[in-house]
Amino acid sequence: YDLTPLLEAHKDILAQPIIDHAGRDISHWFDPLTMDVKTHVNPATELKSYYTPMGRFIHVPPAEPDVSWDNSFETPWWKDESFVVGTLTQKTRALKVKNMLSRQEHRLEVCSEETMEEILNRYLDFNAHAASYTWKRTDSLEVGRVLDMGQNLEENGIKDERPQLTTLA
């Protein structure tokens, strides 16, 4: 999320928890199923309320009714797609790319969701001509199997072998 426009519009105490956690992962503030702020039963009121031990932040309603609370927004910022600049990967994968002509090898850490096209775009930093090559996988099953650049590693049949290798260690 890029919350710069939100913070510029809300220069009050409700911005402070977000500012204090700038650049850090705050996904633990939210319920992974509902994608809403986590809730709990408030011990003082015995009512369900938002759980904000870091302090109430922008768009979170107060625990008790308050006429000064600004609820003029339609969508809370954590559900507003206009603030999203990327997604968090489920897991990363180690990848070795080898240029079969020059025999140069480069190791990359890529997101499991990235397509081969996205990986290629990152690999251009190492080899500016990489887009002109046919990307293949050489393995024991088939030599020179052409990869679908619109698919990710798993969809191209390149399994993540880390779990197996970890059990052997």
PyMOL commands that set and color helices and strands:
alter all, ss='L'
color gray80, all
select helices_A, chain A and resi 4-9+13-20+27-29+77-79+81-83+116-123+130-132+162-168
alter helices_A, ss='H'
color red, helices_A
select strands_A, chain A and resi 39-41+48-50+92-98+105-111+136-137+145-146
alter strands_A, ss='S'
color yellow, strands_A
deselect
rebuild
show_as cartoon
